[in-house]
């Protein structure tokens, strides 16, 4: 994937997250996509494989943070990989505000995202 196409795909990815539109978001992902979360019981967090599982995982994030936003995004692309840096801001359904910096490592094939591996800072009091 050329550099400009990859950057546009990453921008669309961020816009879809901020638009809270799972259909638009999933249109950017390959049918055999994988999403690895920042937290979970394994060294890779929790792995969601395939369109249906990834879709459910993404929708769960918006359910947990109804006002979620990924701002101050910066994207880097090289070949079939990219990195998006962002600041996540959201309020949990219990009213707790969250703000953290993070990155998504993305892999591309045929103009679609095949893998999204998320990392974020752990904010401690």
C-alpha positions in Angstrom: 0.0 0.0 0.0 1.4 3.4 -0.9 2.1 5.9 1.8 -0.7 8.4 1.0 -3.3 5.6 0.7 -2.3 4.2 4.1 -2.5 7.6 5.7 -6.0 8.2 4.3 -7.1 4.8 5.6 -5.8 5.7 9.1 -7.6 9.0 9.0 -10.8 7.3 8.0 -10.2 4.8 10.8 -9.9 7.7 13.4 -12.9 9.5 12.0 -15.1 6.4 12.2 -14.1 5.9 15.8 -15.0 9.5 16.7 -18.2 9.2 14.7 -19.2 6.1 16.7 -20.3 4.4 13.5 -19.5 0.7 13.7 -20.7 0.1 10.1 -18.3 2.7 8.7 -15.5 1.4 10.9 -16.0 -2.2 9.9 -16.0 -1.3 6.2 -12.3 -0.5 6.7 -11.4 -3.9 8.1 -10.8 -7.2 6.2 -13.1 -10.1 6.9 -10.3 -12.0 8.6 -9.3 -9.0 10.8 -7.8 -9.3 14.2 -8.1 -6.8 17.1 -5.8 -7.1 20.1 -6.8 -5.0 23.0 -4.6 -3.1 25.4 -5.7 -5.1 28.4 -6.6 -8.7 29.1 -5.5 -12.0 30.5 -2.8 -12.6 27.9 0.5 -10.9 27.0 -1.3 -9.6 23.9 -4.4 -8.4 25.9 -7.5 -10.0 24.5 -7.6 -11.2 20.9 -10.8 -10.8 18.8 -10.7 -12.5 15.4 -13.0 -12.1 12.4 -15.5 -9.4 11.5 -18.3 -10.4 13.9 -16.0 -10.6 17.0 -14.1 -7.4 16.2 -17.4 -5.6 15.6 -18.7 -6.7 19.0 -15.5 -5.6 20.7 -15.6 -2.2 19.1 -19.3 -1.7 20.0 -18.5 -2.6 23.6 -16.0 0.2 23.8 -18.6 2.8 22.9 -21.1 1.1 25.3 -18.5 1.5 28.1 -17.6 5.1 27.1 -20.6 6.7 25.4 -18.8 10.0 24.8 -15.4 8.4 23.7 -13.1 10.4 21.5 -9.6 9.8 20.1 -8.1 13.2 19.6 -4.7 14.7 18.6 -4.0 11.8 16.2 -0.8 11.5 14.4 -0.2 8.8 11.8 2.9 7.2 10.4 2.8 4.7 7.5 5.4 2.5 6.0 4.5 -0.2 3.5 1.8 -2.5 4.8 2.0 -1.1 8.4 1.1 2.0 10.2 1.1 3.6 13.6 -1.6 6.0 15.0 -0.9 8.0 18.1 -3.8 9.5 19.9 -5.2 10.8 23.2 -8.3 9.0 24.3 -10.9 10.9 26.3 -14.2 9.5 27.6 -16.5 9.1 30.5 -17.4 5.6 31.8 -21.1 4.9 32.4 -20.4 5.3 36.1 -19.3 8.9 35.5 -15.5 8.3 35.8 -13.6 10.5 33.3 -10.6 8.8 31.6 -7.8 10.4 29.6 -4.9 8.4 28.3 -2.3 8.5 25.5 -2.1 5.4 23.3 -1.1 4.0 19.9 -2.6 1.6 17.4 -0.3 -0.6 15.4 -2.1 -1.4 12.1 -1.5 -3.8 9.3 -2.9 -3.5 5.9 -3.8 -5.7 2.9 -5.6 -4.8 -0.3 -6.6 -1.4 1.1 -8.1 -2.7 4.3 -7.0 -3.1 7.9 -6.1 -6.7 8.8 -4.8 -6.2 12.3 -5.2 -3.5 15.0 -3.0 -3.9 18.1 -3.8 -1.3 20.7 -1.4 0.0 23.4 -2.1 2.7 26.0 -0.5 4.3 29.0 -1.7 3.2 32.4 -2.7 6.3 34.4 -2.2 6.0 38.1 -3.1 8.4 40.9 
